[in-house]
């Protein structure tokens, strides 16, 4: 009997250690995959406009399929009124959270697309750098000699006007065959359909003469109330499917993103489907915190780095071109509840929250739901809504409660991602 008791005790101890080790390894794998996806998005940030002198301008946009909605509490998603909305022309931006308290933040990345695929072909656009225009009206724009490049019908472009401050508009190209290719049109839905180069089923697509044209697309992104730009400025080509991805922690435990600038998808059979606005895609579970910092170049003006080279406050428009990298950190949590604490303790016996280079992560009970600004939305704390119900516990007086964050293992994953599209096109 004693032998059996010893055997079962040894098995129980072995099983606890195995589950703890497996859970810790699972957190590391999940965190690594999540960081890979986030890093990939950040490396694309600024593609198509990274060298813009107009970085930081507000882009006035329009989407005929976009419903009216209030701005998100973090500010990552702008309010939409009569299908009009706006967003900043910046490769990367930090929103929400309270950096000092370590609450989860939201980040937005913006980049153009250089290609679109269809069932029978692959096509590329010229999403690269500034292209000057010399004249413009409410429905058409004349490019400088040789500046039109490979702008296709269906591409989305940023029209940056030479004003102070800069005025920027998002436009949809509806015709690129005027004046020997120097003039492209951006007519709205009241002025007829057009042939979308990337979704037209003919081979070759949108070919002239018009016997092979299909006017199958209604302009979606051109505002019927557009007043017209200034006579001169620059065009930044974002291609047919630009992305403005808003990354955040959902439900307190899932890293996800939504595209605030949806266009369309094309299936392998060539079926075109409009994408939903701000529909979240879950990337990784058990990711409970996201932190980020802007990293300025060593050549940044003194006014841009007066407070710090690494910072979380939004840079001014004049300093956007000096943000050359992003420091990000993810906090992954294991699924396995530990009977004893899974985190370090200080000299007085209190738990020490996981840390990254920018400070400590803000920790919460497993059932606590936070707002985008880091405040408590809901909590099971009996006395008052709080992120942590067990602040008075020590290693000697552990709560043993499955909701207590101290009874789990964590893995911090951190990286510095260069914004190459800004660096290479630096002014």
C-alpha positions, 0 to 999 in steps of 0.5 A: 500500500505504501508503495502504491502511495509513493508511486501515485505521489511521484506520478502526480508530481511528474504530471504537474511539472509536465503540464507546467512545462508544456503550458510555458512552451505553448505560450512561447510558441503562440507568442512567437507566431503572433510576433511574426504576423505583427512584425510582417505588417510593420515591415510593410508600413509606409509602402507607397508613401514612405518618402512623402513630405506630407506625412502626418496630413489628414486623408479625407476619404469616402466609401459608398458602402461604409455605414455611419459609425462613431469613432472608436474610443481609442481613436484608431477608427475615425467616425464616419458620416454620410460615408465620409471618414478620415485617417492620418497619412502615417505608416504607423500610429499608437492608440489607446491604452495608458503607457504609464500603467502598462494597459494594452495599446492599439496600433495601426499600420498603413501601406499600399499594395503592389499587385493583385491576382486573379484566376487567370493573371497576375498584375502589378502597379507602380506603388512607389514614391511621389508622382507630381501632377500639374493640373486637376479638376473635380473629376480628372488629374493631369500628371507631369510628363512621365509621371503616370507610370503604371497607374491602373483603373481601380487603383487607389491614390492619395492626392496631396495638394500643395497647401499649408497645411497639406490637404490629402484626399483618397481617390479611385482611378476610373480612367487612365487612357486620356491624353496619351496616358497623362490624364487619369479620371476619378469620377464618382458613382453618379457619372457612370461605371468603369472597367476595373483593371483587376477584376475585369474578366477579359484578356487582356483586361480593359483593353482598347478599343472599347469592344473589349471593355466591361463597365462592371464597376461602380466607383466606390471611393470618390466622393460626389461632393469632392470640391476639387484639388489645387492645381499642383501637388503629388500623387501617391499610388496605393494600388488596388488593395491598400491596408490600414490594419488596426491591431488590438487585444480583444476580449482580454486574451486575443491578438487581432486586427481589422482593416479600416480601409477595406476594398475587395477580395477575388477568389480563385474562381475570379469571384469578386467580393467586397470586404467588410469594414472593421471585421476582426481577424483573430491572429493568436490566442492567449496574447494579453498585452500589446505595447509599442514605442516610436523610435526616432533616427539619430538625425532627427531634429532636436525638437522631435527627440526633446522628451525621449528617443523612445516614446509613445506620444504621437509625433507631430507632422514635422517629426513623422519622417524621423520615425525610423523604427518601432519597438513592440512587445507582446505578453503571452500567458499559459493556459495552465493554472499553477497552484503556486505563483508562476511569476517572480516575487520581490523582497517583501513577498509581493508578485512582480509583473512581467516587464519589457524594455519600456516598463512593466505590463499592466496586469489584470484578473483573467475575467477583467475586460478593459476599455481601449483607454485602459479603464475597467469595463467590467470586473468580478471584484466584489468591492469595486470595479478593479483590474486586480482583486488580489493586490494584498496577497503575498507569496505566503497568502496566495489566493489560489483563485483561477482568476488571479493572474499570479497563478500563471506563467508568462512569456515576453516577446519583444522586437525592434522593427525598422520602417524601411519604407520611411528610412529609404525615402528619408528626406 
